[in-house]
Amino acid sequence: MTISRATSASVQRRKPPWERAEGVTRPVSWDEVLVYCQIPGQSVGGNPYWVMVQPRGWDKYGIMSSYYIENNTNWIDGVPGKNGCVI
């Protein structure tokens, strides 16, 4: 698990793909989020990864594009890939 920051207030935290996919809620810009894992998916802003996150202090988790996570590269070093996506 890695702690990072969401960079946009306009991003919606989403349910996992096996549940209905409407937006659940929105982290506030620069909220710290716990990043559990990352998987390839539809590209957003040139970043092809999606991450399972839990904003700090929340008891729920969701999926959001890695594009909205503060990081130097598309892939977040130290965060497991699809084989590590288990909560």
N, C-alpha and C positions, 0 to 999 in steps of 0.2 A: 504494500500500500504506500502510495506517495502523496504528500500534501502539495497541492498546487493552488493556483488561483484562477477563477473564471474571469475572463477579460471583457465580457459584454453582458449588460443587463437585458439584452433582447433575446438571449438564448433561453430556450425552454428545456427544463429537465424532463426527460421522457421515461415512460415505463419501458421495461425490457421488451424486445421484439416479440416474445411469445404472448404478451398481453396487448390489449388495445393500445394503439400508439399515439393517442392525442397527447398534447403537452400537459404535464401535471402541474408544474409550477415553475417559477423562474428564480434562480439564484440572483442576488444583487451583484452588480459588477464589482469585481475584486473580492468576492466571498472566497474564503478558503474552502476547497473541496478535497475530500479524500478520494484518490483515484485508485480503484481496485485492479482494473485490467483494461486492455485495449484490443480492439479487433478491427480488421479492415472492413470498409463499407463504402457507402456513397461519398464521394469527395465533396467537401465543403471548403471553398476558398483555396482549393489546391491541396488540402490535407485529407488523405483518404482514411483516417482512423477515427473510431468512435470509442469513447471511454465510459466505463461504469463508475459513477461518482456518488458520493454522499457528502452534501455540504456539512461543514462542521456544525455540530449541535442538532442536526436533524436525525430522526430515526428512520427515515426512508432513503432509498437510493434510486438512481435512474441512469439513463443513458444520454450522453450529449456528444456532439462532435468535438473532437480533439482540437479543432480549429479555434475554439473558444477558450482553450486552456493556455495559460502563459507558459511557454516553453520555447527553447531555441530551435528545435527541429520538430517535424511532424510526429515522429516516434518519441515517446517519453521514456528515456533510459531508466531502468530499474523497475518498470511496471510490466507485469506479466502480459503475454499475448493471449490468444484465444484459448490455449490449453490451461491457462490460469484463471479463467473467468468463472470463479465460484465464490459465492458469499455464504 
